């Protein structure tokens, strides 16, 4: 759980064409987050929004190995996972703005972004709450006779919550196809996770429950992609749950309102040098890609998100009649 230095890179060999596609996904995630940050500063997004800048490789590398029929659960920091799973950036931006045409008609916002049409079961404002949801979804798919895999994203702070034990234990005893992905960005909100976590950490806890754990550099999209591809294939064939401990770094503060200045400047600078975009870009250049080609991928992503921003800002507010839809009615008091 040390924050002293970034991990070494160097994953298995993958094709440059595949890495180019993963790089494009990462660029789209970062451009979306930067547009969301701008919107929050301009007052177009109200309430909390948590950015995943610096963690793009984990989302892209895992979701790049999933089918549309596979499912994911996410955290309050879920924009990147949702984009990587295939959701419309335009509909997502409208959701963040609370406008018509959002993925949940503008009623869920950032912390509850969801899109069932692409298998994204939802972000969750409650730490670790997605873990038992993922286990339940996997069991439901099993009962339906489907070979779907469920990828469950959560942060390192979630390993100190009760649902972590419950969800991993349930997945293990029923051999459910859940890929648990711990995005260890070293902080639970503004607290160093290592200072609040007993024992050797997330991977050891997973192993103690009989769930095989795989520590990896979460900023190396090539390594994440290769590992996730191998594990998903094994799980789809009936191999039971697996655990990825992806060590990464959140470059921004806890929320868009948090400048993150409470972290040592030298720590931030050190991890910025280990940026997932830089790692993937260098891989592609070493494989023969031209810088101008890669710059064009970045520019395309930025233009897509600028268009989504403008579309969301111009979209109308949802119809008042939608306010009571999708809400459970438990009846009046007895």
C-alpha positions as CSV (number, residue, x, y, z in Angstrom):
1,X,0.0,0.0,0.0
2,X,3.0,2.3,-0.3
3,X,2.8,5.6,-2.0
4,X,6.5,6.0,-2.4
5,X,6.7,5.4,-6.1
6,X,4.8,4.2,-9.2
7,X,5.0,0.5,-10.1
8,X,7.2,-0.6,-13.0
9,X,5.5,-1.0,-16.4
10,X,5.9,-3.8,-18.8
11,X,2.9,-6.1,-19.6
12,X,2.7,-8.9,-22.1
13,X,3.1,-8.2,-25.8
14,X,-0.2,-7.1,-27.5
15,X,-0.8,-5.8,-31.0
16,X,-0.3,-2.1,-31.8
17,X,-3.8,-2.1,-33.5
18,X,-5.4,-3.2,-30.3
19,X,-3.5,-0.8,-28.1
20,X,-4.5,2.0,-30.5
21,X,-8.2,1.2,-29.9
22,X,-7.6,1.1,-26.2
23,X,-5.7,4.4,-26.4
24,X,-8.7,5.9,-28.2
25,X,-11.0,4.8,-25.4
26,X,-8.7,6.3,-22.8
27,X,-8.6,9.5,-24.7
28,X,-12.4,9.6,-24.8
29,X,-12.6,9.0,-21.0
30,X,-10.1,11.8,-20.3
31,X,-11.7,14.2,-22.6
32,X,-15.1,13.5,-21.1
33,X,-13.8,14.0,-17.5
34,X,-12.1,17.3,-18.6
35,X,-15.4,18.5,-20.1
36,X,-17.2,17.5,-16.9
37,X,-14.7,19.4,-14.8
38,X,-15.3,22.4,-16.9
39,X,-19.1,22.1,-16.6
40,X,-18.9,21.8,-12.9
41,X,-16.8,25.0,-12.7
42,X,-19.3,26.8,-14.9
43,X,-22.2,25.7,-12.7
44,X,-23.8,23.4,-15.2
45,X,-23.3,20.3,-13.0
46,X,-24.5,20.6,-9.5
47,X,-23.8,18.2,-6.6
48,X,-20.7,16.0,-6.3
49,X,-18.9,14.7,-9.3
50,X,-15.8,12.4,-9.0
51,X,-13.3,12.4,-11.9
52,X,-11.3,9.3,-12.9
53,X,-8.4,11.2,-14.6
54,X,-5.3,9.1,-14.2
55,X,-7.3,5.8,-13.9
56,X,-8.3,5.4,-17.6
57,X,-6.2,2.3,-18.3
58,X,-8.1,0.1,-15.8
59,X,-11.5,1.0,-17.3
60,X,-10.3,0.6,-20.9
61,X,-8.3,-2.6,-20.3
62,X,-11.0,-4.4,-18.5
63,X,-14.0,-3.4,-20.4
64,X,-12.2,-3.9,-23.7
65,X,-12.5,-7.7,-23.0
66,X,-16.3,-7.6,-22.2
67,X,-19.3,-8.3,-24.4
68,X,-22.3,-6.0,-24.5
69,X,-24.2,-8.8,-22.7
70,X,-21.6,-8.8,-19.9
71,X,-22.3,-6.6,-16.9
72,X,-20.4,-4.1,-14.8
73,X,-21.0,-2.3,-11.5
74,X,-19.1,0.8,-10.7
75,X,-18.4,3.4,-8.0
76,X,-19.1,7.1,-7.4
77,X,-16.1,7.5,-9.8
78,X,-17.9,5.8,-12.7
79,X,-17.7,7.9,-15.8
80,X,-14.7,6.1,-17.3
81,X,-16.2,2.6,-16.7
82,X,-19.5,3.7,-18.4
83,X,-17.7,5.1,-21.5
84,X,-15.5,2.0,-21.8
85,X,-18.5,-0.2,-21.6
86,X,-20.0,1.5,-24.6
87,X,-22.5,4.1,-23.3
88,X,-23.2,7.2,-25.3
89,X,-21.1,10.2,-24.2
90,X,-23.8,12.6,-25.3
91,X,-26.5,10.8,-23.2
92,X,-24.0,10.7,-20.3
93,X,-23.2,14.4,-20.4
94,X,-26.9,15.2,-20.5
95,X,-27.4,13.0,-17.4
96,X,-24.7,14.9,-15.6
97,X,-26.4,18.2,-16.6
98,X,-29.8,16.8,-15.4
99,X,-31.2,17.3,-18.9
100,X,-33.7,15.5,-21.1
101,X,-32.1,12.6,-23.1
102,X,-29.8,11.6,-20.2
103,X,-29.1,8.0,-19.5
104,X,-31.6,8.1,-16.6
105,X,-33.7,11.0,-17.9
106,X,-31.5,13.4,-16.0
107,X,-32.5,12.0,-12.6
108,X,-29.4,10.1,-11.6
109,X,-26.6,12.5,-12.2
110,X,-22.9,11.7,-11.9
111,X,-22.9,9.3,-8.9
112,X,-25.7,7.2,-10.3
113,X,-24.8,7.1,-13.9
114,X,-26.1,3.9,-15.5
115,X,-27.0,2.4,-18.9
116,X,-28.6,-1.0,-18.8
117,X,-28.6,-1.2,-22.6
118,X,-24.8,-1.7,-22.6
119,X,-24.7,-3.7,-19.4
120,X,-23.7,-0.9,-17.1
121,X,-25.8,-1.6,-13.9
122,X,-24.9,1.7,-12.3
123,X,-22.5,3.8,-10.4
124,X,-23.1,4.0,-6.6
125,X,-22.6,6.7,-4.1
126,X,-22.2,4.1,-1.3
127,X,-18.7,2.7,-1.0
128,X,-18.5,-1.0,-1.7
129,X,-22.2,-1.2,-2.6
130,X,-21.6,-2.4,-6.1
131,X,-19.8,-5.6,-4.8
132,X,-22.9,-7.5,-3.6
133,X,-24.9,-6.2,-6.6
134,X,-22.3,-7.7,-8.9
135,X,-22.5,-11.1,-7.0
136,X,-26.2,-11.0,-7.3
137,X,-26.2,-10.1,-11.0
138,X,-23.7,-13.0,-11.7
139,X,-25.9,-15.4,-9.8
140,X,-28.9,-14.3,-11.8
141,X,-27.1,-14.8,-15.1
142,X,-26.1,-18.2,-13.9
143,X,-29.7,-19.2,-13.1
144,X,-30.7,-18.0,-16.5
145,X,-28.1,-20.3,-18.1
146,X,-26.1,-17.5,-19.6
147,X,-22.3,-17.3,-19.8
148,X,-22.1,-13.6,-19.0
149,X,-19.3,-12.2,-16.9
150,X,-19.7,-9.4,-14.4
151,X,-16.9,-7.0,-13.8
152,X,-17.1,-5.2,-10.4
153,X,-15.1,-2.0,-10.0
154,X,-14.4,-0.6,-6.6
155,X,-11.7,1.4,-4.8
156,X,-9.1,0.4,-2.2
157,X,-11.2,2.0,0.5
158,X,-14.0,-0.5,-0.2
159,X,-11.9,-3.4,1.2
160,X,-12.6,-2.0,4.7
161,X,-16.3,-2.3,4.2
162,X,-18.6,-5.2,5.1
163,X,-19.9,-5.8,1.6
164,X,-16.4,-6.6,0.4
165,X,-16.4,-9.7,2.7
166,X,-20.0,-10.6,1.9
167,X,-19.7,-10.2,-1.9
168,X,-16.4,-12.0,-2.4
169,X,-17.5,-14.8,-0.1
170,X,-20.7,-15.3,-1.9
171,X,-19.0,-15.3,-5.3
172,X,-16.5,-17.8,-4.1
173,X,-18.9,-20.4,-2.5
174,X,-21.0,-20.3,-5.6
175,X,-18.1,-20.1,-8.1
176,X,-19.7,-17.0,-9.7
177,X,-18.1,-15.4,-12.8
178,X,-17.3,-12.0,-11.1
179,X,-14.1,-10.2,-12.0
180,X,-13.4,-8.1,-8.9
181,X,-11.4,-5.0,-9.9
182,X,-9.9,-3.0,-7.1
183,X,-8.7,0.3,-8.5
184,X,-6.2,1.1,-5.8
185,X,-5.5,4.9,-6.2
186,X,-4.0,5.0,-2.7
187,X,-6.6,7.3,-1.2
188,X,-10.0,6.8,0.4
189,X,-11.4,10.2,-0.2
190,X,-8.6,12.3,1.4
191,X,-7.1,9.6,3.7
192,X,-4.2,7.4,2.7
193,X,-5.7,3.9,2.6
194,X,-2.6,2.3,3.9
195,X,-3.0,4.1,7.2
196,X,-6.5,2.7,7.6
197,X,-6.0,-0.8,6.3
198,X,-4.8,-3.6,8.5
199,X,-2.6,-6.4,7.1
200,X,-1.0,-6.6,3.7
201,X,-3.9,-5.2,1.7
202,X,-6.6,-6.0,-0.9
203,X,-5.0,-8.9,-2.7
204,X,-4.2,-10.7,0.6
205,X,-7.8,-10.3,1.7
206,X,-9.1,-11.7,-1.6
207,X,-6.8,-14.7,-1.3
208,X,-7.9,-15.3,2.2
209,X,-11.4,-15.9,0.8
210,X,-10.1,-18.2,-1.8
211,X,-10.4,-15.7,-4.7
212,X,-7.2,-15.7,-6.8
213,X,-5.7,-12.2,-6.7
214,X,-3.5,-10.6,-9.4
215,X,-1.6,-7.4,-8.5
216,X,-0.8,-5.3,-11.6
217,X,0.2,-1.9,-12.7
218,X,-3.2,-0.3,-13.3
219,X,-1.7,2.5,-15.4
220,X,-0.3,0.1,-18.0
221,X,-3.3,-0.6,-20.3
222,X,-1.4,-3.3,-22.2
223,X,-0.8,-5.3,-19.0
224,X,-4.4,-4.7,-17.8
225,X,-5.8,-5.8,-21.2
226,X,-3.8,-9.0,-21.3
227,X,-4.6,-10.0,-17.8
228,X,-8.3,-9.2,-18.0
229,X,-8.6,-11.0,-21.3
230,X,-7.1,-14.2,-19.8
231,X,-9.2,-14.0,-16.6
232,X,-12.5,-13.3,-18.5
233,X,-11.8,-16.3,-20.8
234,X,-11.2,-18.5,-17.8
235,X,-14.3,-17.3,-16.0
236,X,-16.6,-17.6,-19.0
237,X,-15.5,-21.3,-19.1
238,X,-16.6,-21.8,-15.5
239,X,-13.4,-20.9,-13.6
240,X,-15.1,-18.9,-10.8
241,X,-14.3,-15.4,-9.5
242,X,-11.0,-13.6,-9.9
243,X,-9.5,-10.5,-8.4
244,X,-7.4,-7.8,-10.0
245,X,-5.5,-5.4,-7.7
246,X,-4.8,-2.5,-10.1
247,X,-2.4,0.0,-8.6
248,X,-3.1,3.4,-10.0
249,X,-3.3,7.1,-9.0
250,X,-6.1,9.6,-9.0
251,X,-4.6,12.8,-10.5
252,X,-7.4,15.1,-9.3
253,X,-8.9,15.7,-5.9
254,X,-11.7,13.6,-4.4
255,X,-14.4,15.6,-6.2
256,X,-14.5,18.4,-8.8
257,X,-14.7,20.9,-5.9
258,X,-11.5,19.5,-4.3
259,X,-8.2,21.0,-5.7
260,X,-6.3,18.1,-4.1
261,X,-3.6,20.4,-2.7
262,X,-3.5,18.4,0.5
263,X,-1.3,15.8,-1.3
264,X,2.5,16.4,-1.5
265,X,3.4,18.2,-4.7
266,X,6.3,15.9,-5.3
267,X,4.0,12.8,-5.0
268,X,1.7,14.2,-7.7
269,X,4.6,15.1,-10.0
270,X,6.1,11.6,-9.6
271,X,2.8,9.9,-10.6
272,X,2.1,12.3,-13.4
273,X,5.3,10.9,-15.0
274,X,3.6,7.5,-14.8
275,X,0.4,8.8,-16.6
276,X,-1.5,5.9,-18.4
277,X,-1.9,8.1,-21.5
278,X,1.8,8.6,-21.7
279,X,2.6,4.9,-21.2
280,X,0.2,3.8,-24.0
281,X,1.3,6.6,-26.3
282,X,5.0,5.7,-25.9
283,X,4.1,2.0,-26.7
284,X,2.5,3.0,-29.9
285,X,5.3,5.3,-30.9
286,X,7.8,2.5,-30.3
287,X,5.6,0.3,-32.4
288,X,5.8,2.7,-35.3
289,X,2.8,5.1,-34.9
290,X,3.3,8.7,-35.8
291,X,2.9,11.4,-33.2
292,X,0.5,13.3,-35.6
293,X,-1.7,10.2,-35.8
294,X,-1.9,10.0,-32.1
295,X,-2.5,13.7,-31.7
296,X,-5.5,13.3,-34.1
297,X,-7.0,10.6,-31.8
298,X,-6.7,13.0,-28.9
299,X,-8.3,15.8,-31.0
300,X,-11.1,13.6,-32.1
301,X,-11.9,12.7,-28.5
302,X,-11.8,16.3,-27.4
303,X,-14.1,17.4,-30.2
304,X,-16.6,14.5,-29.4
305,X,-16.8,15.7,-25.8
306,X,-17.0,19.3,-26.7
307,X,-20.0,18.5,-28.9
308,X,-21.5,16.4,-26.1
309,X,-21.0,19.4,-23.8
310,X,-22.7,21.8,-26.2
311,X,-25.6,19.4,-26.8
312,X,-26.2,18.9,-23.1
313,X,-26.1,22.6,-22.4
314,X,-28.7,23.2,-25.1
315,X,-30.9,20.3,-24.1
316,X,-34.2,21.0,-22.4
317,X,-35.0,20.1,-18.8
318,X,-36.8,16.8,-18.4
319,X,-40.6,16.8,-18.5
320,X,-42.1,17.2,-15.1
321,X,-44.2,14.0,-15.7
322,X,-41.0,11.9,-15.5
323,X,-40.4,12.8,-11.9
324,X,-42.4,10.0,-10.5
325,X,-41.4,7.3,-13.0
326,X,-38.8,4.6,-12.1
327,X,-39.6,5.2,-8.4
328,X,-40.8,2.4,-6.2
329,X,-44.2,2.9,-4.7
330,X,-44.5,1.2,-1.3
331,X,-47.9,2.6,-0.6
332,X,-49.0,5.0,2.1
333,X,-48.6,4.6,5.8
334,X,-50.9,2.1,7.5
